[in-house]
Amino acid sequence: MFFSQLSRGGAPAPPGPLAGKKLWLPPMSDAPARALAAVFRSLGVDAECTPRSDARTRELGARHTNGDECYPTKVTMGDYLKVLERPGTDPRKTAFLMATGQGPCRFGQYLPYLRSVLETLGYRDVTLLSPSFENGYSDLGENSTHFVRSGWRAIVSSDILRKLLLKARPYEAIPGAADAVHEECVRDLCRVLECNHGGYGAQMERLRECLLRAHGLFRMLPRRNGYVRPLIGIVGEIFCRLNTFSNEDLVRRLEEAGAEVWMNDISEWIWYTNSEASRMFRLQGSRYSKTALAS
């Protein structure tokens, strides 16, 4: 099992095979990834997002892919290999999160391909954590219910913060003010998520308070009024749509050109994976699985 059960007093017990290891998460989108890292920390796991993608990311990713893969594979591969080449990194104490699943996307090939490249490069001791939507991401051990519930709340909350940012930034009177408020709110969210509140109800109340604080801060931002910007919707593959490195900060470029931008969020992906799981259950002649109900 990936995690040991939380102790009766609420403090995380030793996290099994991840004990003493650093878990790195791919930043498909900055705020949701940081929020999920906070959820892992609430389970006693030393977790954070990979450093910001850069030219070295692209160089390493291109070197160890052949061009047939989708671009997110290259970016994720490059970010993880960049972590391993950092001075002092011990592969035996390093773990990477790489979710997987089935379906029409090449996403299901990320995990075996990453494992193959790591083995070829001699990084056989690196741990790969790979939850799958096929069982509701419930293969995370005895704390899977905590991870699934808190992880969902983390994603929805960070999606809300992004919506607040996208509605405020095009009309800010002070350049950079909306980004500063968003960063403050993300840090507040992470502080809430990485704590054990003694129950899901108490956690929900803390999250509600956190989002109300965020709403108040965004409402207090000075705005430039008197004109309306054209609204542009961003669609496309979820990673490239949300990852600013992959899309070369498309949203900010459109805002600088005079637009207001809107896009779907990471929670869309969760709804899709749940829908796919339900469809598979129906094809198999059932509606639910024991693992899905347990989550």
Secondary structure, DSSP 8 states (H G I E B T S, - for coil): --S----TTS-----GGGTT-EEEE--SSHHHHHHHHHHHHHTT-EEEE-----HHHHHHHHHT--S-S-HHHHHHHHHHHHHHTSTT--GGGEEEE--B--SSSGGGGHHHHHHHHHHHTT-TT-EEE--BGGGTT--SGGGHHHHHHHHHHHHHHHHHHHHHHHHHGGGBSSTTHHHHHHHHHHHHHHHHHTS--SSHHHHHHHHHHHHHHHHHHHHTS-B--S----EEEE-S-HHHHH-TTTTTSHHHHHHHTT-EEEE--THHHHHHHHHHHHHHHHHTT-S--HHHHH-
